[in-house]
Amino acid sequence: MSDPVDTIHVWIDDSHAVVRRGMSAALTPLGMVIVGESSRLTPVPDLSAVDVLVFESEGNGLRTALAAGEGRDVRLVATVRLPGPARLQQLTESGVAAVLLHEDLTPEHLANTVRAVATGRAPATADTLPRLLDRAARLAHAGPGTLNAREREVLRMLAQGEDTRGIALQLCYSERTVKNVVHDVLTKLNCRTRAQAVGIATRAGVI
């Protein structure tokens, strides 16, 4: 799909605009073309002119990415914030060309991976699975006991039925700050929803 001078065309997907800008800043100076950006692949992108899709795998990311790339010569690079063993296994068995852990992500690592994937030189993801699973196992030790005071306070208010706006007003935070705190909580507790996080923290007696 690449043009005669081997320009690599990339689509970047991540729910955080700052992360997307950072990825673009890492790839553009190397001559790669950012065809487009999205958050959680919404709306589903047109990948007809894309060589590599770097996508956030949380939620329905993998399923949407596979559907968007079906029938097209596009290679998939998945980024992972919550690297549970089951998720990593699913990614490696789905045909994803490479898996990148957000905590290990650097501009150089991202650029090298995208270039290798685009030119077919990336190692099989199965070769890196043991390292990824080891990383996931170490991160799995994070739990309710690792929550800081601010995170526990936000969780307590969520348990009382407060929404993002209500929490922001009571704690004198911006709504963005509250959302960031909630995201950190979900990451630490390996949860997908606020209700699940509240349940785990309540059972652990930390709120």
ROMI-767731 format. One record per residue (C-alpha): x, y, z; residue in one letter. Coordinates in steps of 0.1 Angstrom, whole numbers, plus 5000, padded with zeros to 4 digits. Example, Ala and Ser with C-alpha at 12.3 -4.5 7.8 and 13.67 -1.06 7.14 Angstrom:
2
512349555078A/513749895071S/
END
This chain:
207
500050005000M/502950235006S/503950474978D/507050444957P/509250624982V/508050395010D/506150665029T/504350505058I/500750615063H/499550585099V/496150625116W/496450705153I/493650615178D/493650695215D/491050835239S/493551105251H/494251385227A/497651455244V/498651095237V/497651125200R/499551445196R/502651285212G/502450995188M/502051225159S/505051425171A/507151115173A/506250985138L/505851295116T/509551405117P/510551065104L/508551115072G/505550915082M/502151065072V/499451075098I/496351015077V/493951075106G/493151045143E/490250905164S/489150835199S/488050475205R/487750435168L/484650655167T/483550705140P/485050395125V/487950525103P/488350465066D/491650275064L/491850245026S/494950465025A/496550345057V/499550115062D/499550095100V/496750155125L/497950225160V/494850175182F/493850175218E/492849815226S/490749875257E/486949825255G/485849725220N/489049855204G/490249525191L/486949425176R/486449755159T/490049765146A/489649425131L/486349515115A/487849845101A/490849665087G/489049365072E/489749325035G/492449595036R/496249575036D/496649745069V/498749625098R/497549665134L/499549795164V/497649765197A/498449985227T/497449855261V/496950035294R/495449745314L/497749455304P/495849155318G/497048815306P/493648735290A/493749065270R/497349015259L/496548655248Q/493548775228Q/495549045211L/498448805201T/496048545188E/493948795167S/496648875142G/497749205157V/501249275144A/502649435176A/501449505211V/502849815230L/502349875267L/501650235275H/503950225305E/506850125283D/506050355254L/508650595242T/508750795209P/511650585197E/509950255206H/506750365189L/508550485157A/510750165155N/507649945160T/505550125134V/508450115108R/509149755115A/505449655112V/504949855080A/507949685063T/507049335076G/510149315098R/508349315132A/508849005152P/505848785157A/503848905187T/503948545200A/507648595205D/507148885229T/504148725247L/506248585276P/507648925284R/504249095282L/502648835304L/505448875330D/504849255329R/501049195333A/501648965363A/503749225380R/501249505374L/498449275387A/499849315422H/498449665421A/495149675439G/492849875463P/495749915487G/497650125462T/495050395459L/496050735472N/493950955494A/492451155465R/491550845445E/489850695476R/487851015482E/486651025445V/485750655449L/483750725481R/481850995463M/481150765433L/479850515458A/477450775471Q/476050835437G/477851155427E/478651215391D/481751375376T/480351725378R/479251685414G/482551555425I/484351835408A/482252095425L/482551945460Q/486351895457L/487052215438C/488552015409Y/487952055372S/485851785356E/488851685336R/490851625368T/488051405381V/488051205349K/491751165351N/491551045387V/488850795378V/490950675349H/493850615372D/491650425396V/490250205368L/493850135357T/495050045392K/492149815399L/492049665364N/488349765360C/486349875330R/483550055349T/483150285378R/480650055394A/483149765393Q/485849985409A/483450085437V/482549725443G/486249615445I/487249905468A/484249845490T/484849475494R/488549555502A/487449805529G/489350095515V/486250325511I/
END
